[in-house]
Amino acid sequence: MSDYFDTEEVVKGYDRRIVFRILSYLKPYRILILLTVIALAVSTVGELFVPVLMQKVIDDAIMARFTTLSRLTGEGLSEESRSVVRDLAASPSVRYIGERVFIPQSRKLALTRKAEGELRSLGVIEDEQWYAFSFASPGDLFNLVRERDDIFIYAENISPGGTLAFEGAIRNRDLYTLSLNEIRLVRGRDLAMIASRMSLLAVVLASVFAFTFLQTWAAGLIGQRIMKDMRLELFKKTASQSTNFLSRHPVGRIVTRLTGDVETINEFFTSVLVAFLKDLSVMTGVLLTLFFLSPPLALAALLTMPPVLWITAVSRRRARDAFRRQRVASSRLNS
């Protein structure tokens, strides 16, 4: 009688045939699958775009910094550093104000370590931090710069379209001695950039939320319909079995197969599979973005992956065995 209530131990590992049989239940729901994939892709791109957007706001507006040169010359430099200086001189983002040259600190306008060292040794790079800006005449900022010419420097600049504009600069230590309204005038372009980028950030976050909801809804609907199909098929299969078969298998074990195991497969489609694809796409996108922004940082991140993969593999095997024991115990109890 004890054999009647015993259930088989599950020790089999990955079986490709069983996996393909389970995935075959997805075929009737191709449109929902396509909707889930599109929502997953859009939400992933949005999540990856948010930190890049934040980095641009911080670097280009909040922490706008300039490398200040007393002159832009290649005299006394190596050929490699002279080439870097020539590239900087040709850049439209470089500002020439009086005897000083202001280079925005960005990825596209970056001095190499060698060139920076040589320029510092020649006393070309100033240690004092400046803030450079553009302004037009007439205007409140133009009047402020003219009135406070003891702390501001400025120069006329003819744009490619022939419009007269001005380039101005002020030391950071002098900038924050101004009143709040005057600082707003000087950094008006940065404040406008922050406002526009934050509006874009709000749109991106709302899109990520909407498409994540759409992805969750579509994946849940797919899982529920697959679970319905499986249970109907299993019920028909069980109802068509002979009396001899039903007498050899406890009702509790059959009920467990028809409910618990199908619910586990539903969990696989609605949570596990979608979460796996989402995490995989986000991790791949993060690594690609890291390699684009900072290859050394990306390599440092990759060095942490082998121990993480090893710990994950060990935990996965132990969790799988514990889950199998739980399923066997549940089947015996129901039997």
Buried (B, 14 or more C-beta within 10 A) or exposed (E): EEEEBEBEEBEEEEEEEEEEEBEEBBEEBEEBBEBBEBBBBBBBBBBBBEEEBBEEBEBBBEEBBBBBBBEBBBEEBEEEBBBBBEEBEEEEEBBBBEEBBBBBBEEEBBBEEEBBEBBEEBEBBBEEEBBBBBBEEEEEBBEBBEEEEEBBBBEEBEEEEEEEEBBBBBBEEBBEEBEEEBBBBBBBBBBEBBEEBEEEBEEBEEBBEBBBEBBBBBBBBBBEBBBEBBBEEBEEEBEEEEEEEEEEBBEBBBBBBBBEBBBEBBEBBBBEBBEEBBEEBBEEBBBEBBBEEEEEEBEEBEEEEEEEEEEEEEEEEEEEEEEBEEBBEBBBEBB
